[in-house]
């Protein structure tokens, strides 16, 4: 990049960032964020006793994070495009640290829920990290870096569950949140020191009415879906939430189409490549939840059930860990497919592997080694597909909309995961057996949820196959061009990713 500047300009500009260090730092930030989400899972069943509260109330420790994460991700993406992606990344990680500290100091439900809501505001770190990479990295390095960034989600989840189980078994439960705060502080320090701010910004005025409308509509929708089983799908509360969500989101869409600087550019979102990629992300989100719901239950159920494996939470976490590590391990191979055949081929390959992995899991449930092998097959497909989604999005949107578009795609995956949890909950609620006075899912119930994963993988493949191959001249400027522009060089507008 230095060759594009005259000597005087070279003397005035700082040296270019070490791109490998930038990618590693952003991936570590993604790992820290993902670990924060899983660290709390082992103590969720214990929270009613620890906080002297009702189980229906303590369940909000998970729901609050989900809702805040879903709503904040596209908002932080848009703010990142306007005012700086690194700045918003640091704010997100700062919210993670603040939320973790509040949870670490809490002994009652209210402050814990506040802290968990603040932690949810860090959900946008991965889409922001991918967008920073697009601005800084040359085009040929972007597929591998993007896949590594998305793979960090799997690594964080893989490390978080066994680590959380060990900490919960040996220390006070507050230690989980102090560990989360420490990870977030380290990540923030590394980003501040090692990641430069991109100069690719849109500026303009933030669409506050659009952000509020989107937030209200999404909260009503996700709340109805996630709490429908508890509150009753035909109950007045759930039906009212669905009605409000539909009305608000329709009015929001009407407003956004007329706003001069909309929160979400719906015209760009309606482009076939963007729309179908977001639908594929929704279907992939449906597929992701099945594995994380079925396998922990299968592993922890007593052996006396005839199909449970009777393992402790620590062992369960260790058995689940390889699938997350597999996501990161296969990311370079997915990047090679993207470079040679394009991200559409990578997404189609990943979706086939996901469906095949779930089908394999349905017949491999009787031993730990079988669970590990089958889950790693699913994780391989997820690793491929996850890396392809942002690549497809970035091919179809301008550089100035990268973070917002990636945030919206992450939101679609979140909606898919929430919907999957609701459907899986319905399946398991109707396929139970009595075990010493406790209703637990039957073996066929667990297999039915895995079959949902097979179907979701197939649906992802259908959407991926419909994504059009864009003409070369229509592809927006790639990361390499954005990086050159950030350094002050002249863009080559006809190059492509």
N, C-alpha and C positions, 0 to 999 in steps of 0.2 A: 504493500500500500504506500510505502514511503516514496516509491518511484513516481507517484502521481503528483507530488508536491514539489515546488521549487525549493531551493536550499533555504531561503528565508523562512518559508512556511514550515519546513522541517524543524528548524531551530525553535519555532514557537510552539509546536505541538508536542504533547507528551509521547513517549514511545508507545507503540501499539501493545495491547494487552497480550499476555501469553494465553493463547486460546485454550490450550489443554487445561491450564489452571482454572480458567473461567468455567469450562464445562464441568470439571470436577467439583468446583465450589457450588455451582447451581444444582448438580446432582445430589450433593450432600444436603443442601437445603431441602430438596424434595424428600430425601430419606428422613430428615428430622421432622418434617411436616407429617409424613405418613406414620411414623412411629408414634407421634402424639395422638393420632386417632385410635391406634390399637392399644396403647398403654393402659387405657381406662377399662378395657373390656373385661379383664379378670375380676374386677371389683364391682361390676354392675349388679350381679345378684346379691352382693353384700351391702350395698348402699342403704337399703331400708333399715338395717340394723345399725350401721355406722352413723347414719344421719337421723335416726329416729323419725323416719318418714314412711309414707305408704309406697308400695312398689309402683303404683301407677304414677306417683309424683316423681320418684327417682328415675323412672324411665326417661324423663325429660333430659337427663344428663347426656343421653345419646341424641335425642330428637333435637335439642337446642343447637348442638354442633352441626347436625345435618342441615337444618333450616338456614342457619347463618352462612354456612359454607356454600350452599346452593345459590342463595341470593347474592352473596358478596362476590362470587367468582366473576360473573360477567361485568359487574360494576367496577371492580378493581382492574379488570382488563381494559375497560373503556378509559378509566382514569390514567392507566399506564400509557395508553396510546396518546393521551392528551398532554400529560404532565411529566412523564418519565417512568419507564417500566422498572428500573432499578429502585427508584424512590418508592413506588408502590410495593415492590417486593420487600423492601426494608420495613415499610409500615406493616405489611402483613405478618412478617416474622416478629415484629415488635408486639403486635396483638397476641401472637402465640405465647410469647414470653410473659406478657402481662396477665393473660388468662391463666397460664400455668401457675404463676405466683399466687393469684387470687385463690385458685383451687387448692394450692398447697397450704394456704393459711386458713382454709374454710373448715368449719366443724358443723355446719348446718346446710340445708338444701339451697337456700336462696343464693348465697355467694358462690356456691359450687356451680349453679346454673349460669350465673353471670360469667364466671371464668370459662366454662365450657362454650358459651356463646362467643366469647372473644376468641377462643381457640379456633372456632369455626371460621373466623374471618381470615385465617391463614390458608384456606383451601385453594386460593388462587395462586399460590407460589409456583406450582408446576406449569400452568399455562403462561404465567409471566416469564418463567425461566426459559421456556421454549421460544417465546417471542423475543427475548433478549438475544438468544442464540441466532435467531434469524437476522437480527440487525448487525451482529458482530462477526459471524462466521462466514467464510467463503462457502459457496453453494455446494461444493463437493464434500465438505465436512459436515454439512447440516443433517443429513439423514442419520448418520451414526450418533451424533450428539443428541438429536431429538429422541432417538430410541433409548439412549442411556438415561435421558431426563425422565422419560415416561417409565423406564424400568426401575427408577428409584422408588416409585410407588410400591412396587412389589418387594423391593429390598426392605423398605421401611416397615411394611406390614409383616414381612417374614421375621425380622429381628424384633419387632415390637411385642408380639404376642408371647414368645418364650421369655423374653426379658421381663415383661410385665408380670408373668406368672411367678418367676423367681423372686422378683422384688416383693410382690404381694405376699409370698409365703414366708419371707425372711425379715421384712422390715415393716414399719408403719405405712399404711396405705398412702399417706401424704407424700411419701418418697417418690411415688410414681410421677407426681406433678413437678417435683423439684428436678427430677431427671429430665423431664420434658422442657422445663425452663432453661436448664443448662444447655441442652442440645440447641434450643432456639437461640440462646445468646451466642453460642459458638458460630452458628450459621449466620447470624446477623453480622458478627464481627468479620467473618470471612468475606461476605458479600460487600461490606463497606470497604474493605481493604483491597480486594482483588477483582471485583467486577466493575467495569466502567459503565457510566451512564450512556445509553444510546442517544444520539442526536436526532433520531427519527421520531418526530412528534407532530401531532396534528394541531395542537393548540385549540382555540375555540372556547365555547361556553358549555359547561356540563349540563346535561339534560336532567335536571332534578325531578320534574314531574314524571318523565319517562322512567327514571330509576325507582321512584316511589310506586308508580303503577305496576311495574314489573315485580317489585318486591311483594306488594300486597297480593297480586295474582298468584305468584309462585308459592308464597307461604300458605295461602288457602289451599292450593292444589296439593302440595306436598304434605301438609298437615292432614288433609282428608285421606290421602293414600296411606300415609304411615300409621295413622291412628284409627283407620276404619274398622279393623278387626276388634280393637278394644272398645270403641264407642258404638259399634253396630253400623254396618253398611247401609241399612235402611233407616237409621236414626235421623232425627231432625238436624242435629249438629253437623253430621257428615254431609248430608244432602245440601244443607245450606252453604257449607264450605265449597262444595263442588259448584254450586250455582254462582256464588260470588266470584270464584276463580274464573269461570267461563265469561261472565259479564265483564269483569275487570280486564281480563286479557284481551277480549275483543275490543273494548274501548281503548286499551293501551296500544294495540296494533293500529287502530284508526289514527290515534294521535301521533304515533311514531312515523307513519307514512307522510304526515304533513309537517313534522318538525324539521326546521332547517338543519339542525345538528342533533340527530336522534341518538338516544342511548344505544339502540341496536339498529343498524341499517338493514331493515327488512328486505329491501330490494336486493342487496348483496346476499342476504341469507336465503333468498328465494332462487338464487342461481342453482341450476341442477346439481353441479358438483358440490356446492356447500350444503344444500338441502339434503341430498342423499348421504353425504358424509355425516351430517348430524343425525339422520335417521339410523345410520349404521352405528353411530356412537350410542344412541338410545338402545338399540338391540344388544350391543355389546355390554352395556350396563346391566341389561336383563340377565345376560349370561354370567356375569361376574359373581352375582350374589349367591347363586346356587351352590357353588363349591364351598364358599365360606360359611354357609348355613349348614350344609349336610355333614361335611367331614368332622367338624368339632363335635357335633351330636353323636355321630357314629363312633368316634374315638372315645368319648367319655361315658357312653351308656354302659351299664353293667353287662358283663359277659353272660349273666343269667338270662338276659333277654333272648339269647340265641343268635343275635347278630351284632350286638354292641361289643366293643373291644376292651372296655373297662380300663382305660388309661387315665392318668392324672392330667391336670391342666398343663403342667410343665411339659410332660411327654407329648401332649397334644400340640402344644406350641412348637416343639422341636420337630414333630412330624410335618406340621404345616409349613415350617420354614423353608424347605427346599424349593417349594413352588415359587416363592417370592424371589429367591436367588436365581432361579431358572429364568425368570423374566428378564433380569439384567444380563445373564449369560448369553441369551439368544439374541439380544438386541443387535450385535454386530452382523449377524446373519440376516436379520430382517432388513438392516440398512443396505446390505449388498443387493438384496432383491429389489429394494427401492431404487438404488442407483442404476441397476441394469434393466429392470422391467417397469419401474414406476411404482408409486405407493398404492395404486389400485390393486396391482397384482399381489403386493404384500398383504393388504387387507383381506383379499379373497383367500389367500393361503392361510392366514391366521384364523379366519372364521371357520374354514374347513377343519383345521387342527383342533379348534375349540370344540366343535360339535363332535368330532371323533373322540376327543378326550373324555367328554361327558358320557358318550356311549360306552367307552371302555370302562369308565368308573362304575357304571351300573352293574357290571359283571365282576368288578374287582373291589369287593368290600369286606373281605374276610380276613385280611391280614395287614399289618402295618406296611410291609414292603409293597403290597398291592396299592394301598392308598397313596403312598409316596410316588410310585411310578405313574399312576393314573393322573394324579394332581399335577405332576410335572408336565405331562402331555398337554393338559389344559393350559398351564402357565406358559408353555411354549407358544401356543396359539395366541394367547392374550398379549404376550410380549411382541409378537409380530404385528398384531392388529393395533395395539396402542401406539406403536411407533409410526404407523401409517396414517392415523387419523389427523394429527397436526400437519403432516406433510401435505395431505390432500387439501386441508383448509388453507394452508399458506400458498399453495399453487393457485388458489382461486380468489384470493382477496388481496387488495393493495397492502403495501408495507405499512401504511398508516393505520390499518385496521387489524393488524395481526393479533394483538393482545386481546382485543374485544372478541374477535372471531374464535380464538382458541378458548377463551373463557366461556363462550356460549356452547362450544362443543363439549367442554367439561361439564357444563350444566346439564346437557342432554344425557351424558353418561350417568350423572347423579340421579336424574329423574328415572332413568331406566333401572338403576339399582333400587331406588325406592319402590318403584312399581313391582319389581321382581320380589322384593321382600313381602309386599302385600299379597301377591299371588301365591308365593310359597307358604306364607302363613295360613292362607285359606286352605291350601292342600293339606298341610300337616294338621290343621285343626279338625279336619274331617276324616283323617286316616290315622287314628290313634288306637292304642291298646292299653288296657289297665295292667300296670305292673306294681303290685303291692300297694294298691290304692292311689297310684300316681299315673296320670295319663301321659304316655310318651308316644312319639311318632312310630308307626309301624315301619318295617323294612320296605314294604311296598310304597309307603308314603315318602320315604327318603328317595327311593328310586324315581318316584313321580316328579319330585323336584329336580332330580338330575335330568330327567327327560325334558323338563322345561329348559334346562341348559342346552340340550341338543337342539331343541326348536329355536332357541335364541341364536345359536350359532348359525343355523340354516338361514334365519331371517337376516342376520348380518351379511351373509354371503349374497343373498338376493339383492339387498341394497347396494352392496359393493359392486356387484356385476352390472348394475344399472348406471353407475357413475360414468359420465361421458369422458372420453379421452379428449382433452382440450387441444385445440390447434396451437402450434408452437407460438404463433404471433400473439395469442390471447393470454399467455401466461404472464402474470405480474412479475415485476422485478424481483429477483431472488435475493437470498441473504448476502451473497457476494457483492451484489450491486449496492445493497443497503450499507454494508460495511465500508465500501469505498466512499459512499456518500457521506457517512458519518465522519470519515477522515478528511473530507473536503475534496474528494476526487470526483471526476465526472462519471455519471452512471452510464452504463450501456443498457438502454431500455429494451433491447431485443434479446438479451440472454434469458435463459430459463433454468428452473431447478430441475 
